[in-house]
Amino acid sequence: MMTLYINACVRPKSRTNRLAHALLDRLGDFDEIRLDGLRLEPMTAERLALRTELMTKGDFSDPIFDQAKKFASAEHIVIAAPFWDLSFPAELKTYIENIFVVGLTSVYDENGVPHGLCKAKKLWYVTTAGGYFDPRFGYDYIKELVGHYFGISDTELIYAECLDLIGKDAEFILSETIKNKIDDKSFF
Ligand SMILES: Cc1cc2nc3c(=O)[nH]c(=O)nc-3n(C[C@H](O)[C@H](O)[C@H](O)COP(=O)(O)O)c2cc1C
């Protein structure tokens, strides 16, 4: 069973990445995409024009579609992204711009209603926050996007919060989260 691990963590000793790895250990083999190494470009005027032209022709052979194809064919998806500025790092938004491709991850019917084309049975969103975690502009957005447009209705949030608060023991919070939210659970 192939899991796609989308790693939007930035720091070398990322705690979000550690939390995600506890989950990945349970899920089995995975294919990792490190967004900070990938250097995906946002949709500039040129890239948008190229993509629209190819999409209209139904020609998805260009490398501009590689990430969308990978995402659409994954059986399970794990996204790891630290809680930044009430949301997640910009590279994750750039990744989303690159994978939202009509004809690969989503299609619209004649009434403008989107239908998902992605195979994934489940998507996990793993995050850690320095203070209190707020899902509204990170996890809730991802959940709506993949559920409504990509056809992945089963999503789960795994998070650890308050890691940077004075007087809090980040290591303890992390290990308790791994124990209670990951190790003690049955996944399939
Ligand atoms: C650029 C940046 C923005 C951040 N914004 C927030 C924030 O809005 N709220 C919060 O609680 N913590 C915020 N933090 C703290 C991180 O959420 C916290 O340290 C997290 O555990 C980092 O994950 P990591 O160890 O995987 O890098 C921010 C940290 C950075 C570097």
The ligand as an SDF file (V2000), in Angstrom:
LIG
                    3D

 31 33  0  0  0  0  0  0  0  0999 V2000
    7.6870   31.3800   10.8330 C   0  0  0  0  0  0  0  0  0  0  0  0
    7.0110   30.8040   12.0590 C   0  0  0  0  0  0  0  0  0  0  0  0
    5.6990   31.1320   12.3630 C   0  0  0  0  0  0  0  0  0  0  0  0
    5.0720   30.6290   13.4960 C   0  0  0  0  0  0  0  0  0  0  0  0
    3.7730   30.9840   13.7620 N   0  0  0  0  0  0  0  0  0  0  0  0
    3.1470   30.4560   14.8550 C   0  0  0  0  0  0  0  0  0  0  0  0
    1.7850   30.7950   15.1410 C   0  0  0  0  0  0  0  0  0  0  0  0
    1.1350   31.5630   14.4350 O   0  0  0  0  0  0  0  0  0  0  0  0
    1.2320   30.2730   16.2660 N   0  0  0  0  0  0  0  0  0  0  0  0
    1.9040   29.4060   17.0880 C   0  0  0  0  0  0  0  0  0  0  0  0
    1.3200   28.9200   18.0530 O   0  0  0  0  0  0  0  0  0  0  0  0
    3.1940   29.0530   16.8240 N   0  0  0  0  0  0  0  0  0  0  0  0
    3.8180   29.5560   15.7290 C   0  0  0  0  0  0  0  0  0  0  0  0
    5.1330   29.2130   15.4700 N   0  0  0  0  0  0  0  0  0  0  0  0
    5.8010   28.2070   16.3250 C   0  0  0  0  0  0  0  0  0  0  0  0
    5.7020   26.8100   15.6890 C   0  0  0  0  0  0  0  0  0  0  0  0
    4.3580   26.4710   15.4180 O   0  0  0  0  0  0  0  0  0  0  0  0
    6.2690   25.7190   16.5800 C   0  0  0  0  0  0  0  0  0  0  0  0
    7.5830   26.0170   17.0150 O   0  0  0  0  0  0  0  0  0  0  0  0
    6.2440   24.3690   15.8670 C   0  0  0  0  0  0  0  0  0  0  0  0
    6.3740   23.3110   16.7850 O   0  0  0  0  0  0  0  0  0  0  0  0
    7.3450   24.2910   14.8180 C   0  0  0  0  0  0  0  0  0  0  0  0
    7.3360   23.0380   14.2390 O   0  0  0  0  0  0  0  0  0  0  0  0
    8.6990   22.2820   13.8550 P   0  0  0  0  0  0  0  0  0  0  0  0
    9.4050   21.8720   15.1340 O   0  0  0  0  0  0  0  0  0  0  0  0
    8.1940   21.1060   13.0730 O   0  0  0  0  0  0  0  0  0  0  0  0
    9.5050   23.2140   13.0200 O   0  0  0  0  0  0  0  0  0  0  0  0
    5.7650   29.7300   14.3530 C   0  0  0  0  0  0  0  0  0  0  0  0
    7.0970   29.3950   14.0440 C   0  0  0  0  0  0  0  0  0  0  0  0
    7.7190   29.9110   12.9330 C   0  0  0  0  0  0  0  0  0  0  0  0
    9.1630   29.5500   12.6320 C   0  0  0  0  0  0  0  0  0  0  0  0
  1  2  1  0
  2  3  1  0
  2 30  2  0
  3  4  2  0
  4  5  1  0
  4 28  1  0
  5  6  2  0
  6  7  1  0
  6 13  1  0
  7  8  2  0
  7  9  1  0
  9 10  1  0
 10 11  2  0
 10 12  1  0
 12 13  2  0
 13 14  1  0
 14 15  1  0
 14 28  1  0
 15 16  1  0
 16 17  1  0
 16 18  1  0
 18 19  1  0
 18 20  1  0
 20 21  1  0
 20 22  1  0
 22 23  1  0
 23 24  1  0
 24 25  2  0
 24 26  1  0
 24 27  1  0
 28 29  2  0
 29 30  1  0
 30 31  1  0
M  END
$$$$
